[in-house]
């Protein structure tokens, strides 16, 4: 039986050499297995421009819930609450950790907070399937038909790996697997694919749940080379990748994080924002990166109220930084797809500069091409944590009858956008 309690982390600094990637292990049970680098599934041709969670809508056949052609056991989604034209409820259990989920035009993957199991939803077919029950599945990301996540087993012997699941065929890969009977333990977080590479954060924890620093960001070519691209930070969060670029949030100063970047083809790493205020929560689409920014705030650090928090964007293709929002309330947690940027907006809250006042938050969108703002949600309660891919905006909404949160999707075309 898996142990779902990951140790807490605290701050200390220690230098460790980069690890060589161990051989991939074989799969068990009903999984169809391959060694790392032997992945030949159908990834689709795609219609989007390539967001950090994948803008590929796939050319694969949508599975039938009753007669799935994959090794995943697809089941029909329950009927959700009525949320308006072009809107659907997708999850039906309590989720407290709202950071561990990923959405593309076709798929949503998430870890439930009850058992730490990994699940996936095929939005096109209104089906869902359990992906991981034996180990804790965390930090999912999706590129095309490929679900990538971190899998850990916290009992003895401790195990950790990065797994790649082809959602069309059901084929599973286990990469960079570690099996350890003694501390320190290896942890893999925020794995994300770009091309044939996986970017991810890793760290070691000792028996007292202290991180042995530095925390690394590595780039692993499936079946080939693994190299460290960042080894000077005390923390690293929210690794994203698309095309030739990898970005992440570094918290060497925990209250004043920066966004860092790595160009794969050149092997170069640099501080992208390098501003005397907090920038965090990056997301990518193609060459564009968006993030939350406190440069206009009266307290430009994460230990404050987050008042007057805005959204900024950088384009690697033009080397230009663009201010997306600048208004006296909180704009939080952006995502980008094509010319559309979405975020959680506090303007309708009773205290629009109080980060804890969730009642009244809505999802808003900015059209980069049309230079116009659009309100996406306006339900009683609050909506937050949006992700966008093409015509679909995903977000968390509190269910009024239970007070619990669920993932919803809104089709932009149904709103005339």
N, C-alpha and C positions, 0 to 999 in steps of 0.2 A: 504494500500500500504506500502510495507516495506521501511525502511530507510536504505540505504546501507553504510552510512558513520559511521564507527566505530571511537570512540573518540581516539585521540592520547594519548600516555602514557608518563609520566615523572617519575623521581626518588624520592621516599620517603619511609621510613621504618616504618611499623606498624605491630604489632603482632595480629593475628586473630586466634581464635580457628578453628579447622577443622569442616566442616559442616557434618551433618548427611544427608544421601541421602533421598530426598523426594520420595514419591510413583510415579510410572510411570503414565502418563496420557493416556487417550484413544486417538486414532488417529481419523482423520476426512477425509471426501472426499472418494476417491477411494482406499486409503491405506487399506491393510489388517493388523489388529492390534493384538498385544499380549502384555501382561504385561512383565516387565523385568524378565528375568530368564525362560521364557516360549518359548524359541527359539528352534525350532526343524526342521529347514530347512536342505537341503542337502548341506553340506559344501565341498563335494568332497574328494577324497583320496590324490590327489596331486602327483606331480612328482619332485618337487624341495626340497630344504633343509630348506626353511622357512625364507624368508627375511622379513624385517620390513614392507614391503607393501604386503607380502604374496606370497609364492612360489607355492601355490596350483593352479594347472591348472583346477581343478574341474572335476567331473564326471557328472555334470548336463548337460542337453540338451541345445545346443546353440539356442537362440530364433530366430524365423523367424521374419524379420522386418515387414512383412505384417500381420502375424497371430501369434502375440506373445501370449504365454501361460501364461505370467505373467501379473501383473497389471501395469507394466511399458509400455509406448507406444513407442516401438522401431521403429526407422525409418532408412532407408538406408543412409550410409555416402555418401557425394558427391565424385566425382572423383577428386583426388588430382593431383598435378604436378608430372611429371615423375622424380623419384629420384633414379632410378637404381634398379638392381636385389635385390629382398628381402626387398625392402624399400617401405613404404607407408606413405602418409600424413593422419593424423587422426583428426586434428582440423582445423577449417576454420574461426575463428574469432580472433580478436586481444586479446592477453593476455599480460598484463604488469607485473602482479605479478606472477612470474614464480616459486614461492615456493609452491603454494597451488594446488598441483596435486599429484597423486599417480598412479603407474602402476604396474601391475602384468603380468604374461604370457598371461592372457586372457583379463583382464579389465584395463581400464584407467578411472580415475575420476578426475574432475577438476572444479574449479570455474571460470566462465568467468568474465572478468573485466568490462563488459558493465553493466550488471544487477546484478552481484553477485549471479547468479544462479548456482546451482550444476548440473553437467551433468556426464553421464557415457557412455563409449564406450565399446561394446563387440567386441574385435579385431578379434576373430575367425569368427564372423558373419558379420563383417563390418557394424554394426548397432550402433545407438546411441539413448539415451533417456534422457529426462529432469527428474531430481530427485527432485529438490527443487526449487520452484518459490515463495512461500509465505514468506520464511525467507531467510536470508543470510546463505548460506552453505559454510563452510570454513574448511580447514585443513583435507582433506580426507585421509584416509588410507584404505587398502583393505587386508583382510585375507580370502583366498579361495573365496567363493561367498558372503562374507559379506563386505559391504561398511560401514565404520564408519566415521562420520564427526560431526563437531560442527555446530549447527543451532541457529541463533540469530535473534530477531526482535527488531529493535532499536527505534521504536515508542512506545507510551504508550498504554497498559502496556508493559514494557520491558520483553522479554522472552529469555531464553537460555536453551538449552538441548544438550545432546549427542544422536545422532540417529544412529541406526543400520538398514541397509537395506539389505535384502537377495536378491541378484541380480537374482537368479533363480526363486524364487516364487513371488517376489515383496512385501514380508511382511516387515513391518516397526515397529521398536521399538523406543520409546522415553524414555530415561533414564536421571536421575538426572535433571529433568526439574525444572527451576526456573522462576517464574512469579513475577515481582516486579514493583510497581508503584512509588517507590522513590529510590533515590540513597542511598548507593553504589550499583552498578550492578555487578553481577557475570559474568565472562567470562570463557568459556572452550576452550582450545586450544590444538592442537596436540593429539587428542585421537587416540590410537592404541590398537589393540587387540592382546592378546597372550593367547591361550586356552580360558577360560571363564572369563578372566580378561580384563579390560580396564585400561590402564595407560594414564594419561592426566595431563596437566598443568591447573591450575585455579588461578584466581586473582579477586580482587575487584577494581573497579574504582569509584571515587567520581564524583560529578557533574562537576568538573573542569578538568576532564580527567586525574587525578593523580592516580597512582596505590597506593593502601593501602597495604604496604608490611607486611610480606614476601609474595613472590610468592610461591605457593605450587605445588608439583608434587604428585598426588594421585594415588592409585591403587584401582579399584572398581571391585569386583566380581559381575557379573551380577545377580541381584536379591538377593544379600547378603551384605557382609561387604564392607565398604569403609574405607580406612586408608591412612594417609599421610605418604609418604616415603621421602619427602624432604621439609623442611620449613625454610632453612637458607639462601636461595639465594635471590638476588635482582631481578634477571631475570632467566627465564628458557625457552629454545627453543628446537625445534626438538626432541621431545620425541619419542623414538623408543623402540620396545619390540619384543622379540622372545623367545619362550621356557621359561626358568626360569629367564630371565634377562630383565631389563629395563635400558636404557641409555638415557641421555639427555645432552644438553649443558647448562652450568651455567655461567652467566656473572656477578658474584659478582664484579669483576673488568671488566668493559665493554670492555676494550681493550685486556685483557688477560684471555679469558674464558677457562674453563676446561671441560672435559667430565666426568660426574658422572655416577655411575652404582648402581643398586639395584638387589640383588638376592632374588627372590620371596620366595622360599622355606625356606630360612634362615632368611628373614626379615632384611638383612644387606644392608646398603647404604654406599658408599665410593667414594672418588675422584679417578677416574680411571687413569687419566693422571698426574695430580699434577706436572706439569712442568712449569718452569718460562718463558713460552712463550704461544702464543695463540693456542688452539686446539678447533675446532668447526665443525659443520655440520656432526654429527655422523649418520651412517646407519649400520644396522645389517643384518646378515644372519646366523641363527643358533647360534653358540657360538662366531662368529667372528664379530668384530666391526671395521669399517674403519672411518677415519675422515681427515679433512684438518689440517695441522700442520705447524707452523712457527718456529720451533726450529732451522732450518738451515738458517733462514733469517737474513740479516743484521739489520732489524728492526722487532723483534719478537712479534709485537703487531698488533691489527686490525686497528690502526689509521695510519698505514704506507701504503706503496705501495703494500704490500703483495708479495713482491719480494721473489723469491726462496721458494715458498710455496710448500710443499710436502704432500704426502699421507702416512699415517701410519695405522697399523692394530694391534688389540689386540685380542687374542683368549682366552676366559674364560676356555676352556678345557685344555690348556697347560700353561696358565699364561705367555705367551710370547708376546712381542711387536715386530712387524716386520716393517722395513722401506720399503715401496713399491716403492717410487720414491726418487731420490736425483739428481736433475739436476738444472742448473741455469735458470729456468723459472717457471712460475706459473702452478701448478697442483691443480685444484680446484674442490670441491664438489663431492667426490667419492660415489659410491654405490657398493655393493657386492652381488653376487649370486654364490653359490658353490665356485669354484676355480677362478672365474673371478671378477676382480675389474675394474670399469670404472671411468673416470673422464673427466672434461673439461681441455684441454691442450693448452697452449699459445705458444708453441715453434715456430709456423709458423707466429706469429704476428710480426708486424714491431717493436714493443717494447714488448718483451715477459715477462717483469716484470712490466708492467703497467696494473693494474686491470681493467682500463677503456678502454683498447684497445681490443675490442671484435672482430674486423675484422680480421679473420684468425684463430680464435679458432676452434679446432677440438675435436672429441671424441676419446680417446685412451683407450685401455684395457690392463691389465696385467694378464697373466695366472700364477696363483700361482703354479700349478703343473708342467707346462713346463718351468717356470721362463723366460717368454718371453713377450715382448710388441707387441701390434698390433694396427695399426691405423684403426679406425672404419669408420670415415667420413673424407671427404676432399673436400667439396663443397666450392665454392666462398662465401664470407661472413663469417658467424660464426655459430657454433653449440655449445650448452651448456646444463648444468643441466641434465646429463644422469641418467637414472634409468635402472637397469637390472634385469631380472628374467628369468633364464634358457637361452633359445636361443634368446631371444628378448632384444634388447637395445632400450630404448626410449630416446628421446632428443628433445630439442628446436632447431629450425632452422629458420633463418630469410628468408622470402620470398623476392627474389630480386625485383620483380615487385611492391610490395606494401610497403616493409620495415617492415611489421608486422611479428610477430612470430607465429609459429604453432608447434604442437607436431608431431613428426615423429617416426616411428618404423623401426628398421633394424634387419632382421633375420641373426644371426651369421653364420648359415649353408650356406647361400647364398654367404658369403665371404670365405668359406672354413675353417671356424673356429669351 
